[in-house]
C-alpha cells in the first residue's frame, strides 16, 4: 500500500503501511502500522484505545502527527558547504564528545563536507523537528558524520 502524507510544506511518500486489526484483552481494536520510506524502515507503531483510532483515516491523521517528529531519509545532502556550521565525526550515540570529535574550522569543514558528500547516496538521515538543521550520514555502523547548519538568518 502507498500513502502520501503532507507535513507543512513537505510531502512524504510512505510505503508499506500495514494495518493489522485485532481484539485486545478489553475488547477494543488496535492497529499496527509498519512504515518504510524509500526501502528504509522508519518505525512500527501500535496504536490502541488511547489514540481513539477507529478507521484508516483516523490512523493516517495520527501517523501524520507522529511522523512530523520522526527520522526520515533522503539521498542528497540538501545544503551547501557554506551553510555548514559544525560537523560531528565519531561513533553513533549521545555525541557528547567522548565518542568522537566536533569540527568547526574551515579546512576541517571542507574535509568533512567532502566525506559526507561521498556518502550521501547511502542515505541521509534527518529529523524534521530539528527544522532542517541537522543531517547524518553513516560510513559504517561504527562511524557517523552529523552536520549542523547555520541558522537561516546566518547566525550561529
Order of alpha helices (4+ residues) and beta strands (2+ residues): beta-beta-beta-beta-alpha-beta-beta-beta-alpha-beta-beta-beta
